[in-house]
């Protein structure tokens, strides 16, 4: 028996197709995590444990995710076997800049060598820098946590509220395990909202939901597992 990362390959492919096309210097950053909160009873000590991470083009992304589906029991965190129930995979919807990350890597390695720092791990340094080196800020990410048990009521309230802050055609909604992500496509914001949207959205938190202004962050992938028997999905 193998770990299952992909819940619905067709929906995953739709998500990949939705991602922006990449320029020659760009790739996406992807991380497979073990999250304690999805099933605390499995014994994980840390809330987030990084199991695998990599970069990918759109064309190679599905294949690389399939490669994560290794035999069950081989993923570990702190000498504890990771359960299927704790798995979640994330991606940066804003592309990463490999050219600039390479320049930063050269600088960082040079500085460590000058300091005679022998504990250099170029692979880790490279991935850390790729993760934080954004190329184009295409999306601004809002992370919405629900404060009530009725998730549909919270979603309806948020969508009603944000309609007063931004034009609907710049918004993409992804339902996640226990919450919602709202991706704002910055180039599609209409002129009348461009100066006011940020302040208005930052004040949206209410009894039904709480908004975190993530900006440029990782996003759970639709069509893949996020915890126990749940897969994120696009909302109409």
C-alpha positions in Angstrom: 0.0 0.0 0.0 1.3 3.4 -0.9 0.6 6.9 0.3 -2.0 8.7 -1.7 -1.2 12.3 -2.6 -3.6 12.6 -5.5 -7.3 12.4 -4.7 -8.7 13.2 -8.2 -6.3 13.4 -11.1 -8.7 15.2 -13.3 -9.3 18.0 -10.8 -5.6 18.2 -10.1 -4.9 18.7 -13.8 -7.6 21.4 -13.9 -5.7 23.2 -11.1 -2.4 22.8 -13.0 -4.0 24.2 -16.1 -5.3 27.2 -14.0 -1.8 28.1 -12.8 -0.1 30.9 -14.8 2.1 30.0 -17.7 5.8 30.3 -16.7 8.6 32.4 -18.2 12.0 30.7 -18.9 13.5 31.9 -15.5 10.5 30.6 -13.5 9.3 27.5 -11.8 6.8 26.6 -9.1 7.8 25.7 -5.5 6.0 22.7 -4.0 6.1 21.2 -0.5 4.7 18.0 1.0 4.0 18.5 4.7 2.8 16.4 7.6 0.3 18.5 9.6 -0.5 17.5 13.2 -3.8 19.3 13.3 -5.4 17.0 10.7 -5.1 14.0 13.0 -3.4 14.7 16.4 -3.8 11.1 17.5 -1.1 9.8 15.2 1.6 11.1 17.5 3.3 13.9 15.4 5.1 16.3 17.7 5.4 19.3 15.4 2.4 21.1 13.8 4.2 21.2 10.5 6.9 18.7 9.3 8.4 19.1 5.9 8.7 15.8 4.1 9.6 16.7 0.6 10.0 19.8 -1.5 10.9 20.6 -5.1 10.5 23.0 -8.0 8.7 22.2 -11.2 7.3 23.5 -14.4 3.6 23.0 -15.2 4.4 20.3 -17.7 6.3 18.2 -15.1 4.2 18.9 -12.1 1.7 16.0 -12.3 4.5 13.5 -12.8 6.5 14.9 -9.8 3.5 14.6 -7.6 2.9 11.0 -8.6 6.5 10.3 -7.5 5.6 11.3 -4.0 3.3 8.3 -3.6 5.8 6.0 -2.1 5.1 2.9 0.1 3.2 3.8 3.3 5.4 4.1 6.4 8.5 5.6 4.6 7.7 9.2 5.5 8.9 10.0 9.0 8.9 13.1 11.3 11.0 13.0 14.4 11.3 9.2 14.2 7.5 8.9 14.1 5.9 7.3 11.1 3.7 9.8 9.2 0.1 8.7 8.7 -1.8 9.2 5.4 -4.2 11.3 7.5 -1.6 14.0 8.2 -0.5 14.6 4.6 -1.0 17.9 2.7 0.7 19.3 -0.4 1.2 23.0 -1.1 2.3 25.1 -4.0 3.3 28.8 -4.5 0.7 30.1 -7.1 3.1 33.0 -7.8 6.1 31.7 -9.8 9.6 31.7 -8.3 12.5 33.3 -10.0 15.4 30.8 -10.5 17.7 33.4 -12.0 17.5 35.8 -9.0 17.6 32.9 -6.5 20.8 31.6 -8.2 22.4 35.1 -7.7 21.4 35.1 -4.0 22.7 31.6 -3.7 26.1 32.5 -5.1 26.3 35.5 -2.6 25.3 33.4 0.4 27.7 30.5 -0.3 30.5 33.0 -0.9 29.9 34.6 2.4 29.8 31.3 4.2 33.1 30.2 2.6 34.7 33.5 3.6 33.6 33.0 7.2 35.0 29.4 6.9 31.6 28.0 7.7 32.0 24.3 6.9 28.3 23.4 7.6 27.2 24.4 4.1 24.2 22.6 2.6 23.9 24.1 -0.9 20.7 22.0 -1.7 18.9 23.4 1.4 20.1 26.9 0.8 19.0 26.8 -2.9 15.5 25.6 -2.0 15.2 28.2 0.8 16.1 31.0 -1.5 13.8 29.7 -4.3 10.9 29.5 -1.9 11.3 33.2 -0.9 12.3 34.7 -4.3 9.1 35.6 -6.1 9.2 36.4 -9.7 5.8 37.9 -10.6 3.2 38.7 -8.0 0.2 37.6 -10.0 -2.0 36.7 -7.0 -2.6 38.1 -3.6 -3.7 35.3 -1.3 -6.3 35.7 1.5 -6.5 32.8 4.0 -10.0 32.7 5.6 -10.5 30.7 8.8 -14.1 30.0 9.8 -15.3 30.9 13.3 -18.6 29.1 13.1 -19.5 25.5 12.5 -21.7 26.3 9.4 -19.0 26.7 6.8 -21.4 27.5 4.0 -22.8 30.4 6.0 -19.3 31.7 6.6 -18.4 31.4 2.9 -21.6 33.2 1.8 -20.9 36.0 4.3 -17.3 36.4 3.1 -18.3 36.4 -0.6 -21.0 39.0 0.1 -18.5 41.2 2.0 -15.6 41.0 -0.4 -18.0 41.9 -3.3 -18.0 45.4 -1.8 -14.2 45.6 -1.9 -13.3 44.1 -5.3 -14.8 43.2 -8.7 -15.8 39.6 -8.7 -13.9 38.6 -11.9 -10.5 39.1 -10.2 -11.4 36.6 -7.5 -10.8 32.8 -7.3 -12.1 30.8 -4.3 -10.6 27.5 -3.2 -12.3 25.6 -0.3 -9.8 24.0 1.9 -9.9 21.8 5.0 -11.5 24.0 7.6 -11.3 27.2 5.6 -11.1 29.1 2.4 -8.4 30.7 0.2 -9.3 33.7 -2.0 -6.8 34.5 -4.7 -7.0 38.1 -6.0 -5.6 38.4 -9.5 -3.9 41.8 -9.2 -3.9 42.7 -12.9 -7.6 42.2 -13.1 -8.5 44.7 -10.3 -10.7 47.4 -11.8 -9.5 51.0 -11.5 -12.2 52.0 -9.0 -10.9 49.5 -6.5 -7.2 49.7 -6.9 -6.5 52.3 -4.2 -9.0 51.1 -1.6 -9.2 47.3 -1.8 -6.3 46.5 0.5 -7.5 48.5 3.4 -11.1 47.4 3.0 -10.2 43.7 2.8 -7.9 44.0 5.9 -11.0 45.0 7.9 -13.3 42.2 6.9 -12.8 39.9 9.9 -16.2 39.3 11.7 -18.1 36.8 13.8 -18.3 34.3 10.9 -14.7 34.3 9.7 -11.2 35.7 10.2 -9.1 37.0 7.3 -5.3 36.6 7.1 -3.6 38.7 4.5 -1.1 36.2 3.3 -0.1 38.0 0.1 2.5 35.7 -1.4 2.2 32.3 0.3 1.7 28.6 -0.4 -1.7 27.2 -1.3 -3.2 23.7 -0.8 -3.6 22.0 -4.2 -7.0 21.1 -5.5 -7.4 17.4 -6.5 -4.9 16.4 -3.8 -5.5 15.1 -0.2 -5.4 17.6 2.6 -5.9 15.6 5.8 -8.5 12.9 6.4 -10.6 12.2 3.3 -10.6 15.9 2.1 -9.5 17.5 -1.1 -9.5 21.2 -1.8 -11.7 22.3 -4.6 -12.6 25.4 -6.6 -15.9 27.2 -5.8 -18.1 28.4 -8.6 
